């Protein structure tokens, strides 16, 4: 087994052709942010702007996500953000089970490298592919699941909030649950960069 490093991760994603999604994209979107962050956010897959720029969550949904994080005092560059699939599915369709499974190798490596204490799962695709296919986002959002010492919470995808602003109240409650969990785990200092 080669040692897991960011160099290995980058080259593995760059060379990846494990599913057909890489055909016709502009850029792969591995993810970005603080590689030592105690908080990781996982979305579904790159949209059009992300595909053009090679960066996760930089389009309209990403701008909303940035505001939501700031509302609980988290500067976005202090967290790590990535997606279930690293290549944009055509017409922003939901990635298939096979595509998500093929890309899981990369996500597992990211989690092993960042070693977050808390993971927020943005939307159904992120939640089902990490916690299990039985997860229902409307039923299970806002709940904490512990997996191998990592706290994971599904919540609505910011794109869903843009489509249906009535969901924003519940999304705000979830952000407060996130803030409470980070406080409970004494992680706010890490995220503000003021801790030891
Ligand atoms: N939606 C996602 O799930 N991820 C992105 O990076 C952008 C939009």
Boltz pocket constraint, residues with backbone or C-beta under 6 A from the ligand:
constraints:
  - pocket:
      binder: B
      contacts: [[A, 43], [A, 44], [A, 45], [A, 46], [A, 47], [A, 50], [A, 55], [A, 56], [A, 57], [A, 58], [A, 59], [A, 61], [A, 62], [A, 82], [A, 83], [A, 122], [A, 159]]
      max_distance: 6.0
